[in-house]
Amino acid sequence: MKLSGYLFEFVLWTAALLALLFSDVSAHHFTLCPLALSGCNWCPGCGIGRAVALLLHGEVLASFRMHWFGIPALLILLHRLFVLSKHFLKTLEFNY
């Protein structure tokens, strides 16, 4: 992957986490889930974003109640951001 690809992914994940951090977790949410939009009451992935947002607001128990995968999802995203930033910094060192 080229440097610009790593940077784009880093900015994308950072922006997504910042959007969740500054979101109002108590407000009604907008969804792009095709199952929820078609009227299904259950979707295996619905609630993960809100669970991560609750976790970013420090509400660990509410996050786990919203969706059990919120905590692992946040850890995975933080790990990915760490890997991307490490790769980005290593690439910058080689360019100088």
Buried (B, 14 or more C-beta within 10 A) or exposed (E): EEEEEBBEBBEEBBEEBEEBEEBEBEEEEEEEEEBBEEEEEEBEEBBBBBBBBBBBBEBEEBBBEBBEBBBEBBEEBEEEBEEBBEBBEEEEEEEE
